[in-house]
Structures are given as structure tokens and as C-alpha cells.
Amino acid sequence: MQQADNELRNLRALDLHEIKGILDRAEERVNPVLTPDQRQRLRQMLEDRKQRLDEWFNVPEPHD
């Protein structure tokens, strides 16, 4: 069971990392066409989304 728990935790951590990377790349692509105010709002929206993802994925520390 410990091995399965570790594998699932690692998978959630990898998924979270990939999702955040996708959000970062999307921001980089759209920023050039946004006004400074829109960039600020987008940055806040993405930070809020990343925080919710952290809470939702809730990747616990490994059990030794």
C-alpha cells in the first residue's frame, strides 16, 4: 500500500507541475496583446487558479 500511495502522490505532483506549466505558457502567449491592466488581472487570476490547484491536488509529504 505504501508503494501505491507514493506512486499516486508522485503522479499528482507531476500533474500539478504540468498544469502550472501550461498556465505559464498561456500567459506568455497572451501577454503581448494585453494592456498593462489586463496583464495584472490575468496574473492575479492565474495565481488564484494555481492556489486552488494546490489545494485541490493536496500533494502530501511522503511517508517514510
Residue pairs with C-beta under 8 A, 6 or more apart in sequence:
2 63
5 63
6 62
6 63
9 59
9 60
9 62
12 57
12 58
12 59
13 57
13 59
15 57
16 53
16 54
16 57
16 59
19 53
20 50
20 53
23 46
23 49
23 50
24 46
27 42
27 43
27 46
30 42
31 39
31 42
34 42
